[in-house]
Amino acid sequence: MTTPNVKTKHLNGEDDQQLQRIEALHQQLKTEQARAQELLAKLKSEDVQPPRSILKEYHKHAKRLEKEAGGKKRIDIGMSDMKAEEREIRELEARVSGLEGKVRGFEGLPPDRELALTEVEKMRKELVVLARRRDEMFEGLVEGEK
């Protein structure tokens, strides 16, 4: 599969601006993906600890709730919140994976929409030709066995 080299073609000013914008957006996506993967790795590590201010506030509320509950200690305080956060992180991971898959689907295509559509149509025609050749070869094998 050959893709036309867009940079060697003459681009008008608007096309050049669109190409620059697409390249800038692509770079931003790469940066955001790297940051998301770093954050994910950090969250998956065992070293992650909540900030001290949050811990102090948590203990303050836990003591208040313990007094209100008549001295009965509640271990599940915050567990539903933690589970909701964990669920949200898993959903974000799945979304990032899905977006990465979509981006990979566009690799090798020219950045210009019309050129990309032309390339896709060309590949479809090539697929039809290859399928026809495959069918002919299969028919030849079947006839050869008779």
C-alpha positions as CSV (number, residue, x, y, z in Angstrom):
1,M,0.0,0.0,0.0
2,T,1.5,3.3,-1.0
3,T,0.3,6.5,0.4
4,P,0.9,9.8,-1.4
5,N,3.4,12.0,0.3
6,V,1.3,15.1,1.1
7,K,4.3,17.3,1.8
8,T,5.6,16.9,-1.8
9,K,2.4,18.1,-3.3
10,H,1.6,21.8,-3.7
11,L,-0.7,22.9,-1.0
12,N,-2.7,26.1,-1.0
13,G,-2.6,28.2,2.2
14,E,-5.9,26.8,3.6
15,D,-4.7,23.2,3.1
16,D,-1.4,24.0,4.7
17,Q,-3.1,25.5,7.7
18,Q,-5.4,22.5,8.0
19,L,-2.4,20.2,7.8
20,Q,-0.6,22.2,10.5
21,R,-3.7,22.1,12.7
22,I,-4.1,18.4,12.3
23,E,-0.4,17.8,13.1
24,A,-0.7,20.1,16.2
25,L,-3.8,18.2,17.3
26,H,-2.1,14.8,16.8
27,Q,0.9,16.0,18.9
28,Q,-1.6,17.1,21.6
29,L,-3.2,13.7,21.5
30,K,0.2,12.0,21.9
31,T,1.0,14.3,24.9
32,E,-2.3,13.7,26.6
33,Q,-2.0,9.9,26.0
34,A,1.5,9.9,27.6
35,R,0.2,11.9,30.6
36,A,-2.8,9.6,31.0
37,Q,-0.5,6.5,30.8
38,E,1.8,8.0,33.4
39,L,-1.1,8.8,35.7
40,L,-2.5,5.3,35.2
41,A,0.9,3.7,36.0
42,K,1.1,5.8,39.1
43,L,-2.4,4.9,40.2
44,K,-1.7,1.2,39.6
45,S,1.5,1.3,41.7
46,E,1.3,0.5,45.4
47,D,3.1,3.8,46.3
48,V,0.0,6.0,45.7
49,Q,-1.0,7.6,49.0
50,P,-3.7,10.2,49.5
51,P,-2.5,13.7,50.5
52,R,-2.1,14.4,54.2
53,S,-4.8,17.0,54.2
54,I,-7.3,14.5,52.9
55,L,-6.2,11.9,55.5
56,K,-6.6,14.5,58.3
57,E,-10.1,15.4,57.0
58,Y,-11.0,11.7,56.7
59,H,-9.9,10.9,60.3
60,K,-11.8,14.0,61.6
61,H,-15.0,12.9,59.9
62,A,-14.5,9.3,60.9
63,K,-14.2,10.3,64.6
64,R,-17.3,12.5,64.3
65,L,-19.2,9.7,62.7
66,E,-18.0,7.2,65.3
67,K,-19.3,9.5,68.1
68,E,-22.6,9.9,66.3
69,A,-22.9,6.1,65.8
70,G,-22.5,5.6,69.6
71,G,-18.9,4.3,69.5
72,K,-19.5,1.7,66.8
73,K,-16.6,1.9,64.4
74,R,-17.5,1.9,60.7
75,I,-14.8,0.4,58.5
76,D,-16.8,1.0,55.2
77,I,-16.6,4.8,55.4
78,G,-15.4,6.0,52.0
79,M,-15.4,2.5,50.5
80,S,-18.3,3.4,48.2
81,D,-16.5,6.5,47.1
82,M,-13.3,4.6,46.5
83,K,-15.2,2.0,44.5
84,A,-16.9,4.6,42.4
85,E,-13.5,6.2,41.7
86,E,-12.0,2.9,40.7
87,R,-15.0,2.2,38.4
88,E,-14.6,5.6,36.8
89,I,-10.8,4.9,36.3
90,R,-11.6,1.6,34.6
91,E,-14.1,3.3,32.4
92,L,-11.5,5.9,31.4
93,E,-9.0,3.2,30.7
94,A,-11.4,1.5,28.4
95,R,-12.2,4.8,26.7
96,V,-8.5,5.5,26.2
97,S,-8.0,2.0,24.8
98,G,-10.9,2.5,22.4
99,L,-9.6,5.9,21.3
100,E,-6.1,4.5,20.8
101,G,-7.6,1.8,18.6
102,K,-9.5,4.4,16.5
103,V,-6.3,6.4,16.1
104,R,-4.4,3.3,15.0
105,G,-7.1,2.7,12.4
106,F,-6.1,6.0,10.7
107,E,-2.4,5.3,10.6
108,G,-1.0,5.4,7.1
109,L,-3.8,7.5,5.7
110,P,-3.1,11.0,4.4
111,P,-4.3,13.8,6.7
112,D,-6.5,15.4,3.9
113,R,-10.0,13.9,4.0
114,E,-10.4,13.7,0.3
115,L,-7.0,12.0,-0.2
116,A,-7.8,9.6,2.6
117,L,-11.2,8.7,1.0
118,T,-9.4,8.2,-2.4
119,E,-6.9,5.9,-0.7
120,V,-9.6,3.9,1.0
121,E,-11.5,3.5,-2.3
122,K,-8.3,2.4,-4.0
123,M,-7.7,-0.2,-1.3
124,R,-11.4,-1.4,-1.6
125,K,-10.9,-2.0,-5.3
126,E,-7.6,-3.8,-4.6
127,L,-9.4,-6.0,-2.1
128,V,-12.1,-6.9,-4.7
129,V,-9.3,-7.9,-7.2
130,L,-7.5,-10.0,-4.5
131,A,-10.8,-11.7,-3.5
132,R,-11.5,-12.5,-7.1
133,R,-8.0,-14.0,-7.5
134,R,-8.5,-16.0,-4.3
135,D,-11.8,-17.4,-5.5
136,E,-10.3,-18.3,-8.9
137,M,-7.4,-20.1,-7.2
138,F,-9.8,-21.9,-5.0
139,E,-11.9,-23.0,-7.9
140,G,-8.7,-24.2,-9.7
141,L,-7.8,-26.3,-6.6
142,V,-11.3,-27.8,-6.5
143,E,-11.3,-28.6,-10.2
144,G,-7.8,-30.1,-9.9
145,E,-9.1,-32.6,-7.2
146,K,-11.8,-33.9,-9.5
